[in-house]
């Protein structure tokens, strides 16, 4: 813990009980009779003290396998927290004087002199040489950074000159050219902005110089895209979306079991096949998770492979990230989807962005297992996917409708090395499913929808637990002459990379998206994908619609669920209303 007595501008007395984090955590200190942490406190300006502290910490951690907290105190922060937070604004004159005296570099110099390692004159010469070297390195680095922009600037100036010579807007184009010439150290933004604005002055004109400028802009923007907007996901051939589907196979006499048995048997196969696989979370170990999807697996594989954790979602995810970055394949279980929000900052800032932030150089293939959707209660029935799909870009978000599909997703993910969130249906563990003969081999494809019922009148898109209700309603709609096509999204991030949904719209010309998120949530995202990415608007004869849960949390009990989330009657009546508006003769008003 790096402790300079401040949290940005706020002093420790407002940050920490007792103004001392190691004092607050003293109850964690191990003793001869009890396990715990080793807590070491050391001054940040004490060079030899720091050496001994970290050598001691390393030995304790590596040899004794005991966690160590190193609390480094009396540190200085000579430049404040940021350029907008100069520490002169909030520190006393006495504190500033102390910081100048106890600057780590000055204290290190004093230690060198006190131990006769060097003379004052030698250190002064060395300091001058170092400053000169740093200035030179800074200049060289800045020149190297600017070089591509300088080259692009010259190319753009030349192109703008050619365009201006042949344009009726020569005066305006010359002004843009001169503006870019005047910038000695142009940024990529400067170059792109001026180049794109130039095209506005040649609207309606056409010659080879303008074509050359357009092509140059396209190439420049493409290069910028590669510099700043790549590696959100694995871009190699080994990415999870490249793994082909392996369908389940069934014997002529199918064995029907609870869905949780399918998960348990599949996790058993995975643990046996992958020695690097570990599963941990709240109640995941001794009782085999709250829904028995890991039943008996801790006893079979041991406490290191299948283990319990405390109720602390943020550190469960942090633990998983660390294990994944060390080469293991962790599955971190968060008991319910609602609880994932306690870990959202870690998931979003540390996991989802890791590959992007490191330009593909680091990865953490953590699989987060949870369960959610309908269960008739305010706390364990959340479906906050509108938030997750936006905050967790960089992870796969998968919403299997049953446990066979879920097992296939786990198998797919372990063939790749990318982070993902798998949301099992909370009300599906006791529903009967047939056990596939090839359970350990099945793979559910990522980014691919599944048409579970073909139809010609309207396309119904849903996912997770709500999809089962949609399937049932589709059967009932046949009785009133409506042939609905039902599509299971299966994968929200990414969604439908093969554009099967728009192919359905070409046939039905109508679209209703049903989910149990709030209005404008995940259903709005799916609509955007279909309309803007897939161009679905071209094939619609009426406005596309969404049917979602209410804006509030699901109310308690069966009645609360019925009036909070889309129910079978809601879906039936909305589909019928769409058909009535298209053809009131064949579909007279229902209510």
Beta strands, then each sheet from edge to edge (+ up, - down):
strand 1: 6-7
strand 2: 10-11
strand 3: 38-43
strand 4: 68-73
strand 5: 256-258
strand 6: 277-281
strand 7: 306-308
strand 8: 329-333
strand 9: 367-372
strand 10: 396-398
strand 11: 420-425
strand 12: 432-434
strand 13: 450-453
strand 14: 458-462
strand 15: 484-488
strand 16: 491-493
strand 17: 511-514
strand 18: 545-547
sheet 1: 1+ 2-
sheet 2: 3+ 4+
sheet 3: 5+ 12-
sheet 4: 7+ 6+ 8+ 9+ 11+ 10+ 16-
sheet 5: 13+ 15- 14- 17- 18-
end
